[in-house]
Amino acid sequence: MIVDLRSDTVTRPSSGMRRAMAEAELGDDVFGDDPTVNRLQAQAAQMLGFAQGLFFPSGTQSNLAALMSHCGRGDEYLVGQEAHTYRFEAGGGAVLGSIQPQPLANRADGTLDLAEVEAAIKPDDPHFARTRLLALENTIGGKAVARPYLDGALALAKRKNLATHLDGARIFNAAVKLGTAAAELCRGFDTVSVCLSKGLGAPAGTLLLGSEDLIRKARRARKILGGAMRQSGLIAAAGLYALQHNVARLAEDHANAEHLARGLRDSGYEVEGPHTNMVFVKVPAGLTDHLINNEILVLAGPRLRLVTHLDVDRAAIDRTLAAVRAFSGRR
């Protein structure tokens, strides 16, 4: 049996999720009459404390629609160097939204130095792009950003008249790690993007949450970007199942990540984390190939990111550690 630690995006729908998809009531979501999509959007909005939600095929598109809803052509958003919206989304804000990113260094805990954020805000001068938006991420590199920091960032944004967007792709991981409600971590942000296809196990889909006005703008951006789908209740049903069944169980993934990190340290490896469901480890030459040859899938590199998820149980972690120990014993 293959153990896949590359990402929590590799999960496959469970039998219960597949049944929910097969039995989903469908309509045409471009016309707004897919009942399953509408239920998902309403449930997520209520769960996380927003007026409305909008269903997207991907987090990349959801984040880009948020940027386009907050910023116009020639505007600027402040964002971390390590943030997904800046580093891993193909420069969409600039390429498709004509929005300038102003990247800032992330600190070791994933946060931005708020003094640096304030210093980066441009003056109201025609020489500069107009700073409109502060974009944060939770979790970032698996690290959960706590509420006190978010309060400080939101207060700064309000004082400087900036809108705020939270890339909450793994916001439920953050909530489980911090022992709080996800709505509490979203409180105060103008928009939040929440991914259903990572730790929650749906095959696709992301929700953008915000006010009626911002979701109206985002709906137009989604159409421009080609993300308006027809009978998308088939996918939305998986998202509903995920919200109803797969949130609390994220604690199991975190516990498995702790078990993995402890076993790697006991084998003499330099380990960072675990951070929620992610473990980072420096590995010698040959270990990656050894793992892959033993049907343990990882992304190659001198610093591996190992990600636990609902398709990796404790036995799979033990099998991974046994393979590591076997490699170490041969050296």
C-alpha positions as CSV (number, residue, x, y, z in Angstrom):
1,M,0.0,0.0,0.0
2,I,1.3,3.4,-1.0
3,V,1.8,6.0,1.8
4,D,1.5,9.5,0.2
5,L,3.1,12.3,2.3
6,R,3.5,14.8,-0.5
7,S,0.5,16.9,0.5
8,D,-3.0,16.8,2.1
9,T,-4.3,17.6,-1.4
10,V,-3.8,14.0,-2.5
11,T,-6.8,12.6,-0.5
12,R,-9.5,10.6,-2.3
13,P,-13.2,10.9,-1.4
14,S,-14.4,8.4,1.1
15,S,-17.3,6.1,0.4
16,G,-19.6,8.4,2.4
17,M,-18.5,11.4,0.5
18,R,-19.0,9.6,-2.8
19,R,-22.5,8.7,-1.8
20,A,-23.2,12.3,-1.0
21,M,-21.9,13.3,-4.4
22,A,-24.0,10.7,-6.2
23,E,-27.1,11.7,-4.4
24,A,-26.6,15.5,-4.7
25,E,-29.6,17.6,-5.8
26,L,-28.5,19.6,-8.8
27,G,-29.3,22.8,-10.7
28,D,-27.4,25.4,-12.7
29,D,-25.1,27.4,-10.5
30,V,-24.5,30.1,-13.1
31,F,-28.2,30.9,-12.8
32,G,-27.8,30.5,-9.0
33,D,-30.2,27.6,-8.7
34,D,-28.0,24.7,-7.8
35,P,-29.5,23.9,-4.3
36,T,-26.5,21.9,-3.1
37,V,-24.1,24.8,-4.0
38,N,-26.4,27.2,-2.3
39,R,-26.6,25.1,0.9
40,L,-22.8,24.8,1.0
41,Q,-22.3,28.6,0.5
42,A,-24.9,29.4,3.2
43,Q,-23.6,26.8,5.7
44,A,-20.0,28.0,5.3
45,A,-21.0,31.6,5.7
46,Q,-22.9,30.9,8.9
47,M,-20.2,28.7,10.3
48,L,-17.5,31.3,9.8
49,G,-19.5,34.4,10.5
50,F,-20.0,36.1,7.1
51,A,-23.0,37.4,5.2
52,Q,-22.4,35.3,2.1
53,G,-20.2,32.7,0.5
54,L,-19.2,31.9,-3.1
55,F,-18.0,28.5,-4.4
56,F,-14.9,28.3,-6.6
57,P,-13.2,25.4,-8.3
58,S,-9.8,26.3,-6.7
59,G,-8.1,28.3,-4.0
60,T,-5.9,30.0,-6.5
61,Q,-9.0,31.4,-8.2
62,S,-10.7,32.2,-5.0
63,N,-7.7,34.3,-3.8
64,L,-7.4,36.0,-7.1
65,A,-11.1,36.9,-7.2
66,A,-10.7,38.4,-3.7
67,L,-7.7,40.5,-4.8
68,M,-9.7,41.7,-7.8
69,S,-12.7,42.5,-5.6
70,H,-10.6,44.6,-3.2
71,C,-8.2,46.3,-5.7
72,G,-8.5,48.0,-9.0
73,R,-6.0,48.4,-11.8
74,G,-2.8,49.9,-10.5
75,D,-3.6,49.3,-6.8
76,E,-1.3,47.4,-4.5
77,Y,-1.6,44.7,-1.9
78,L,0.8,43.9,1.0
79,V,1.6,40.3,1.4
80,G,4.3,37.9,2.8
81,Q,7.1,36.6,0.7
82,E,6.1,33.0,1.7
83,A,2.4,33.6,1.2
84,H,0.6,31.3,-1.3
85,T,-1.1,34.3,-3.0
86,Y,2.3,35.8,-3.8
87,R,4.7,32.8,-4.3
88,F,2.6,29.9,-5.6
89,E,-0.2,31.4,-7.6
90,A,1.7,32.3,-10.8
91,G,1.6,36.0,-10.2
92,G,-2.2,36.1,-11.0
93,G,-2.8,39.4,-9.2
94,A,-0.3,41.2,-11.4
95,V,-0.9,39.2,-14.6
96,L,-4.7,39.1,-14.6
97,G,-5.7,41.8,-12.1
98,S,-3.1,44.5,-12.9
99,I,-2.6,44.6,-9.1
100,Q,0.9,45.2,-7.7
101,P,2.1,42.9,-4.9
102,Q,4.3,44.5,-2.2
103,P,6.0,41.4,-0.7
104,L,7.4,41.6,2.9
105,A,9.5,39.1,4.7
106,N,7.7,36.5,6.8
107,R,9.1,36.0,10.3
108,A,9.9,32.6,11.7
109,D,6.4,32.1,13.0
110,G,4.9,33.0,9.6
111,T,3.7,36.4,10.6
112,L,4.6,39.8,9.2
113,D,6.3,42.5,11.3
114,L,3.5,45.0,11.6
115,A,6.0,47.9,11.8
116,E,7.3,46.8,8.4
117,V,3.7,46.5,7.1
118,E,3.0,50.1,8.2
119,A,6.2,51.4,6.7
120,A,5.4,49.7,3.3
121,I,2.1,51.5,2.9
122,K,2.5,54.1,0.1
123,P,1.7,57.7,0.6
124,D,-1.1,59.3,-1.4
125,D,1.0,60.4,-4.2
126,P,0.7,59.8,-8.0
127,H,4.3,58.4,-8.1
128,F,3.2,55.3,-6.2
129,A,0.7,52.5,-6.5
130,R,-2.3,52.9,-4.2
131,T,-2.0,50.5,-1.2
132,R,-5.5,49.0,-0.8
133,L,-5.2,45.6,0.9
134,L,-3.4,43.6,3.5
135,A,-3.4,39.9,2.7
136,L,-2.5,37.4,5.4
137,E,-2.5,33.6,5.6
138,N,-3.5,31.0,8.2
139,T,-1.9,28.5,8.5
140,I,1.4,29.4,6.8
141,G,3.9,26.7,6.4
142,G,1.6,24.7,8.7
143,K,2.1,27.3,11.5
144,A,-1.2,28.5,13.0
145,V,-1.3,32.2,13.5
146,A,-3.0,33.1,16.8
147,R,-5.8,35.6,17.4
148,P,-3.8,38.3,19.2
149,Y,-1.5,38.8,16.2
150,L,-4.6,38.9,13.9
151,D,-6.1,41.6,16.2
152,G,-3.0,43.7,15.8
153,A,-2.9,43.3,12.1
154,L,-6.6,44.1,11.7
155,A,-6.3,47.2,13.9
156,L,-3.4,48.5,11.8
157,A,-5.4,47.9,8.6
158,K,-8.4,49.7,10.0
159,R,-6.3,52.7,11.1
160,K,-4.7,52.9,7.6
161,N,-8.0,52.3,5.8
162,L,-6.8,49.1,4.2
163,A,-9.1,46.2,3.3
164,T,-8.1,42.7,4.6
165,H,-8.1,39.3,3.1
166,L,-7.2,36.0,4.8
167,D,-6.1,33.1,2.8
168,G,-7.5,30.5,5.2
169,A,-6.8,27.5,3.0
170,R,-6.2,25.4,6.2
171,I,-8.1,27.6,8.6
172,F,-9.7,24.6,10.3
173,N,-6.2,23.1,10.9
174,A,-5.4,26.4,12.7
175,A,-8.6,26.3,14.7
176,V,-8.0,22.7,15.8
177,K,-4.4,23.5,16.7
178,L,-5.3,26.6,18.7
179,G,-8.4,25.1,20.3
180,T,-10.7,27.7,19.1
181,A,-13.6,28.1,16.6
182,A,-12.6,28.8,13.0
183,A,-15.0,31.8,13.0
184,E,-13.0,33.4,15.8
185,L,-9.9,33.3,13.6
186,C,-11.8,34.8,10.6
187,R,-13.5,37.5,12.7
188,G,-12.8,41.0,11.4
189,F,-11.5,40.1,7.9
190,D,-13.3,41.5,4.9
191,T,-12.9,38.3,3.0
192,V,-11.6,34.8,3.8
193,S,-10.8,31.9,1.4
194,V,-11.3,28.4,2.7
195,C,-10.1,25.3,0.9
196,L,-12.2,22.1,1.0
197,S,-9.7,19.9,-0.9
198,K,-6.8,19.9,1.6
199,G,-7.2,18.5,5.1
200,L,-11.0,18.3,4.7
201,G,-10.7,15.7,1.9
202,A,-13.0,17.0,-0.8
203,P,-11.8,16.4,-4.4
204,A,-12.0,20.0,-5.3
205,G,-13.4,23.4,-4.3
206,T,-12.8,26.5,-2.2
207,L,-15.2,29.0,-0.7
208,L,-14.8,32.8,-0.6
209,L,-16.6,34.4,2.3
210,G,-17.4,38.1,2.7
211,S,-20.1,40.8,2.7
212,E,-22.9,40.9,0.1
213,D,-21.1,43.7,-1.8
214,L,-17.8,41.9,-1.9
215,I,-19.3,38.6,-2.9
216,R,-21.2,40.4,-5.7
217,K,-17.8,41.7,-7.0
218,A,-16.2,38.3,-6.6
219,R,-19.0,36.6,-8.6
220,R,-18.2,38.9,-11.5
221,A,-14.5,38.2,-11.1
222,R,-15.2,34.4,-11.0
223,K,-17.1,34.7,-14.3
224,I,-14.2,36.7,-15.9
225,L,-11.7,34.0,-14.7
226,G,-13.8,31.2,-16.1
227,G,-14.7,29.7,-12.7
228,A,-18.5,29.8,-13.0
229,M,-19.7,26.2,-13.2
230,R,-23.1,24.6,-14.1
231,Q,-24.2,21.5,-12.1
232,S,-21.4,22.0,-9.6
233,G,-23.5,20.6,-6.8
234,L,-21.7,17.3,-7.5
235,I,-18.6,18.9,-6.1
236,A,-20.3,21.1,-3.5
237,A,-21.9,17.9,-2.0
238,A,-18.4,16.7,-1.2
239,G,-17.7,20.1,0.5
240,L,-20.8,19.8,2.6
241,Y,-19.8,16.3,3.6
242,A,-16.3,17.6,4.5
243,L,-17.6,20.4,6.7
244,Q,-20.0,18.0,8.5
245,H,-17.6,15.1,9.0
246,N,-14.0,16.0,8.5
247,V,-13.2,19.1,10.7
248,A,-12.9,17.6,14.2
249,R,-10.8,14.6,12.9
250,L,-8.0,17.0,11.8
251,A,-6.7,16.5,15.3
252,E,-5.8,12.9,14.3
253,D,-3.6,14.3,11.5
254,H,-1.9,16.6,14.0
255,A,-1.3,13.7,16.3
256,N,0.1,11.6,13.5
257,A,2.5,14.5,12.5
258,E,3.7,14.6,16.1
259,H,4.3,10.9,16.1
260,L,6.2,11.2,12.8
261,A,8.3,14.1,14.1
262,R,9.2,12.3,17.3
263,G,10.2,9.1,15.4
264,L,12.4,11.1,13.0
265,R,14.2,12.9,15.9
266,D,14.7,9.5,17.6
267,S,16.4,8.4,14.4
268,G,18.8,11.3,14.5
269,Y,17.3,13.6,12.0
270,E,17.0,17.4,12.2
271,V,13.3,18.1,12.4
272,E,11.2,21.3,12.3
273,G,7.7,21.0,13.6
274,P,5.3,19.5,13.6
275,H,3.3,22.5,12.6
276,T,-0.3,21.3,12.6
277,N,-0.2,18.4,10.0
278,M,3.3,19.3,8.5
279,V,6.7,18.0,9.5
280,F,9.9,19.4,7.9
281,V,13.1,17.3,8.0
282,K,16.6,17.7,6.6
283,V,17.6,14.5,4.8
284,P,20.8,13.0,3.5
285,A,21.3,12.0,-0.1
286,G,19.6,8.8,-1.0
287,L,16.8,8.8,1.6
288,T,14.2,10.3,-0.7
289,D,14.8,7.6,-3.3
290,H,14.8,4.9,-0.6
291,L,11.4,6.1,0.6
292,I,9.9,6.3,-2.9
293,N,11.3,2.8,-3.7
294,N,9.4,1.6,-0.6
295,E,6.1,3.2,-1.9
296,I,6.3,6.1,0.5
297,L,5.8,9.2,-1.7
298,V,7.5,12.4,-0.8
299,L,8.5,15.5,-2.8
300,A,12.3,15.4,-3.4
301,G,14.6,18.0,-1.9
302,P,17.2,18.4,0.9
303,R,14.4,19.6,3.2
304,L,11.3,17.4,3.0
305,R,7.8,18.6,3.8
306,L,5.9,15.6,5.1
307,V,2.1,16.1,5.3
308,T,-0.3,13.9,7.2
309,H,-4.0,13.7,6.2
310,L,-7.0,11.4,6.4
311,D,-5.6,8.8,4.0
312,V,-2.5,8.3,6.3
313,D,-3.2,6.5,9.5
314,R,-0.9,5.6,12.4
315,A,0.2,2.3,10.8
316,A,1.3,4.3,7.7
317,I,3.4,6.6,9.9
318,D,5.0,3.6,11.6
319,R,5.7,2.1,8.2
320,T,7.4,5.3,7.1
321,L,9.5,5.4,10.3
322,A,10.5,1.8,9.8
323,A,11.7,2.6,6.3
324,V,13.7,5.6,7.6
325,R,15.3,3.4,10.3
326,A,16.2,0.7,7.7
327,F,17.9,3.4,5.6
328,S,19.8,4.8,8.6
329,G,21.0,1.4,9.6
330,R,22.6,0.8,6.2
331,R,24.7,4.0,6.3
